Amino acid sequence: MRHLSFGRDIVFTFGPLGFLYAGLHDPGHDTLYVVLSSLFCSGLVSGFVLTATRGRKPYLLLLPVLIANLAVRDAALFAVPISLVFASCRGNPPTLAWAIGIILVALVDGLLPLIKGTATLPVGFCTALAVVALFPRRPGWAVALPAITAATTLLAWVGSGQALANLPVYLSRQSEIARGYTEAMSVWGNAADLVVYIPVALLLATLAYRANPEHRLVRALAVLGICTVVLKAAFVRHDGHGFIAGSSLGLIGLLVFLHDDARGAALGLASGLLAWAMIAGTYVPADVRTVLSTFATVVSDSASGLAMRVGHPDRLFADYSARKAALKQALNLPQLSGTVDIYPTDTGALLASDLDWHPRPVIQSYSAYTPTLAALNARHLEGKDAPDTVLFSVGPIDGHYPNLEDGASWPGLLSHYDIKGRADAYVVLQRSSTDHHARIGTEISRGTYAFDTPISLPGAVPDIWATFKFHPLKTGQLLSVVFKRPSLFMDVTFVTGDHERFRMVAGMAEGFLLSPSIRSADDFVALAAGDEESLHDLEVQSISLHQASTYPFWGATFDLVLAPLTVEPHPEEGH
């Protein structure tokens, strides 16, 4: 597989150090994984240790128990930058131990944007607050800490094999990923989690403010800022991600308690831990016995992992090879020459099968959820880096309309690839020496429509390309900065008279095949072959768009342009 550049060749939530978050890595990189994981833990613990007053030091024993019970690791990522703020607000003497500890926290802060790009904002925000806290007493350290963090980011970026010139591209593409996430990935969950989270977050900010008068505003802003980021991380996609909210409140509550010797600070610890238990209890058992049992299991597994690495390092490679072979056998993909990509998501299948993975930039189709990201993938198929073979299937998430995900790339797939056969649920597409000329024709209708109004599609056109343009309200945009956008839905009536409701994603809807509705690899083959008879029952007769009434976000109308998609028929070889 060729060397890949993050931000150009790969545009996804994770950066070149994302394996630290995922806990997945090639055994050949195990030493790097262990070293960087140890550094991360050292920085996290150092922030809490430097925050703790002398009388609170014994309560640091709670920290490893809480860390061991993090079902989702985002809470640990957010805890590092806020601990830098609290540590900077403490009036500790500048001893060697303090210097080492604060440098460790700054070093880890520098790694976070390369682990998960969305950590860039909290790192920058909290580093700025730490500078404000340090500057009056230790101006040298106020200058040194952001320099250490920035230098770490640069060195880790280059050290991971990335070109320095591509770092701004990576960060800008991460902002595009974050921008589209709010709508495309939203899932509604247990509202009780929010009822717990918001009051406790405000309470912790208040307690941080009421502690030592020095730098009280800095601490309160740090809590409010991180809790706002956590609000989006946990509740935009309110499934298991909700666990992030409870875990973060527990860790922030511990920080507030460690920083302040006053009796009232105990309320911060108690409320944080109670919120953790209440929110986490939605997803996993959160009683004391389970928490302690999980801690014991993590300690035991860590000790076993260390013993294996010291005494039997070859087992890592043996276990890796065995699991890879089992996955390869289960998937049973064909041996393909040349470069390969897979739609919509199963990149692990290619890697386990030792195929030469040559990905489109947004490597998971469900993440190509803005016009910019969708266009990156579509352009990839037109260029010299397009894969020789594509394994294609349809697998939308969250009830999306099936044709939406990477829908902008379908004309390129239909134009530049021949259908060579099947591989399990996938159709095998091979780069063609001649184009099949899938073209979007002259528009056949253009209009502005209201939500909740039926729109009839022209019946004489079998393959209809649609371009939607939705208009967000300014008030809705402001609300979506801290929370999420209300969902859009499309009710579809088929020519058979059947009705079905799908999720519509505005960013994916600026160019996709609206009719027929392609549900499987077989349907895609029929589309390429011009087999209208097989797809007749999937042709769309009319649609109607609806927006969830959570709060007003979209304007009352939207624009829709319809055009024919004409494909030069190219049936599957041998048929």
URBELHU-V130335 format. One record per residue. RES is the residue in one small letter. SS is DSSP state (alpha for helix, beta for strand, coil for the rest). Layout:
BEGIN
res & ss
RES & SS
RES & SS
END
This chain:
BEGIN
res & ss
m & coil
r & coil
h & coil
l & coil
s & coil
f & beta
g & coil
r & coil
d & coil
i & beta
v & coil
f & coil
t & coil
f & beta
g & coil
p & coil
l & coil
g & coil
f & alpha
l & alpha
y & alpha
a & alpha
g & coil
l & coil
h & coil
d & coil
p & alpha
g & alpha
h & alpha
d & alpha
t & alpha
l & alpha
y & alpha
v & alpha
v & alpha
l & alpha
s & alpha
s & alpha
l & alpha
f & alpha
c & alpha
s & alpha
g & alpha
l & alpha
v & alpha
s & alpha
g & alpha
f & alpha
v & alpha
l & alpha
t & alpha
a & coil
t & coil
r & alpha
g & alpha
r & alpha
k & alpha
p & alpha
y & alpha
l & alpha
l & alpha
l & alpha
l & alpha
p & alpha
v & alpha
l & alpha
i & alpha
a & alpha
n & coil
l & coil
a & coil
v & coil
r & coil
d & alpha
a & alpha
a & alpha
l & alpha
f & alpha
a & alpha
v & alpha
p & alpha
i & alpha
s & alpha
l & alpha
v & alpha
f & alpha
a & alpha
s & alpha
c & alpha
r & coil
g & coil
n & coil
p & coil
p & coil
t & coil
l & alpha
a & alpha
w & alpha
a & alpha
i & alpha
g & alpha
i & alpha
i & alpha
l & alpha
v & alpha
a & alpha
l & alpha
v & alpha
d & alpha
g & alpha
l & alpha
l & alpha
p & alpha
l & alpha
i & alpha
k & beta
g & coil
t & coil
a & alpha
t & alpha
l & alpha
p & alpha
v & alpha
g & alpha
f & alpha
c & alpha
t & alpha
a & alpha
l & alpha
a & alpha
v & alpha
v & alpha
a & alpha
l & alpha
f & alpha
p & coil
r & coil
r & coil
p & alpha
g & alpha
w & alpha
a & alpha
v & alpha
a & alpha
l & alpha
p & alpha
a & alpha
i & alpha
t & alpha
a & alpha
a & alpha
t & alpha
t & alpha
l & alpha
l & alpha
a & alpha
w & alpha
v & alpha
g & alpha
s & coil
g & coil
q & coil
a & coil
l & alpha
a & alpha
n & alpha
l & alpha
p & alpha
v & alpha
y & alpha
l & alpha
s & alpha
r & alpha
q & alpha
s & alpha
e & alpha
i & alpha
a & alpha
r & alpha
g & alpha
y & alpha
t & alpha
e & alpha
a & alpha
m & coil
s & coil
v & beta
w & coil
g & coil
n & coil
a & alpha
a & alpha
d & alpha
l & alpha
v & alpha
v & alpha
y & alpha
i & alpha
p & alpha
v & alpha
a & alpha
l & alpha
l & alpha
l & alpha
a & alpha
t & alpha
l & alpha
a & alpha
y & alpha
r & alpha
a & coil
n & coil
p & coil
e & coil
h & coil
r & alpha
l & alpha
v & alpha
r & alpha
a & alpha
l & alpha
a & alpha
v & alpha
l & alpha
g & alpha
i & alpha
c & alpha
t & alpha
v & alpha
v & alpha
l & alpha
k & alpha
a & alpha
a & alpha
f & alpha
v & coil
r & beta
h & coil
d & coil
g & alpha
h & alpha
g & alpha
f & alpha
i & alpha
a & alpha
g & alpha
s & alpha
s & alpha
l & alpha
g & alpha
l & alpha
i & alpha
g & alpha
l & alpha
l & alpha
v & alpha
f & alpha
l & alpha
h & alpha
d & coil
d & coil
a & coil
r & alpha
g & alpha
a & alpha
a & alpha
l & alpha
g & alpha
l & alpha
a & alpha
s & alpha
g & alpha
l & alpha
l & alpha
a & alpha
w & alpha
a & alpha
m & alpha
i & alpha
a & alpha
g & coil
t & coil
y & coil
v & coil
p & coil
a & coil
d & coil
v & alpha
r & alpha
t & alpha
v & alpha
l & alpha
s & alpha
t & alpha
f & alpha
a & alpha
t & alpha
v & alpha
v & alpha
s & alpha
d & alpha
s & alpha
a & alpha
s & alpha
g & alpha
l & alpha
a & alpha
m & alpha
r & alpha
v & alpha
g & alpha
h & coil
p & coil
d & alpha
r & alpha
l & alpha
f & alpha
a & alpha
d & alpha
y & alpha
s & alpha
a & alpha
r & alpha
k & alpha
a & alpha
a & alpha
l & alpha
k & alpha
q & alpha
a & alpha
l & alpha
n & coil
l & coil
p & coil
q & coil
l & coil
s & coil
g & coil
t & beta
v & beta
d & beta
i & beta
y & beta
p & coil
t & coil
d & coil
t & alpha
g & alpha
a & alpha
l & alpha
l & alpha
a & alpha
s & coil
d & coil
l & coil
d & beta
w & beta
h & coil
p & coil
r & coil
p & coil
v & coil
i & coil
q & coil
s & alpha
y & alpha
s & alpha
a & coil
y & coil
t & coil
p & alpha
t & alpha
l & alpha
a & alpha
a & alpha
l & alpha
n & alpha
a & alpha
r & alpha
h & alpha
l & coil
e & coil
g & coil
k & coil
d & coil
a & coil
p & coil
d & coil
t & beta
v & beta
l & beta
f & beta
s & coil
v & coil
g & coil
p & coil
i & coil
d & coil
g & coil
h & beta
y & coil
p & coil
n & coil
l & coil
e & coil
d & coil
g & alpha
a & alpha
s & alpha
w & alpha
p & alpha
g & alpha
l & alpha
l & alpha
s & alpha
h & alpha
y & beta
d & beta
i & beta
k & beta
g & beta
r & beta
a & beta
d & coil
a & coil
y & beta
v & beta
v & beta
l & beta
q & beta
r & beta
s & coil
s & coil
t & coil
d & coil
h & coil
h & coil
a & coil
r & beta
i & beta
g & beta
t & beta
e & beta
i & beta
s & beta
r & beta
g & beta
t & beta
y & beta
a & beta
f & coil
d & coil
t & coil
p & coil
i & beta
s & beta
l & coil
p & coil
g & coil
a & coil
v & coil
p & coil
d & coil
i & beta
w & beta
a & beta
t & beta
f & beta
k & beta
f & beta
h & beta
p & beta
l & coil
k & alpha
t & alpha
g & alpha
q & alpha
l & alpha
l & alpha
s & alpha
v & alpha
v & alpha
f & coil
k & coil
r & coil
p & coil
s & coil
l & beta
f & beta
m & beta
d & beta
v & beta
t & beta
f & beta
v & coil
t & coil
g & coil
d & coil
h & beta
e & beta
r & beta
f & beta
r & beta
m & beta
v & coil
a & alpha
g & alpha
m & alpha
a & coil
e & coil
g & coil
f & beta
l & beta
l & beta
s & beta
p & coil
s & coil
i & coil
r & coil
s & coil
a & alpha
d & alpha
d & alpha
f & alpha
v & alpha
a & alpha
l & alpha
a & alpha
a & alpha
g & coil
d & coil
e & alpha
e & alpha
s & alpha
l & alpha
h & alpha
d & alpha
l & alpha
e & coil
v & beta
q & beta
s & beta
i & beta
s & beta
l & beta
h & beta
q & beta
a & coil
s & coil
t & coil
y & coil
p & coil
f & coil
w & beta
g & beta
a & beta
t & beta
f & beta
d & beta
l & beta
v & beta
l & beta
a & beta
p & beta
l & beta
t & beta
v & coil
e & coil
p & coil
h & coil
p & coil
e & coil
e & coil
g & coil
h & coil
END
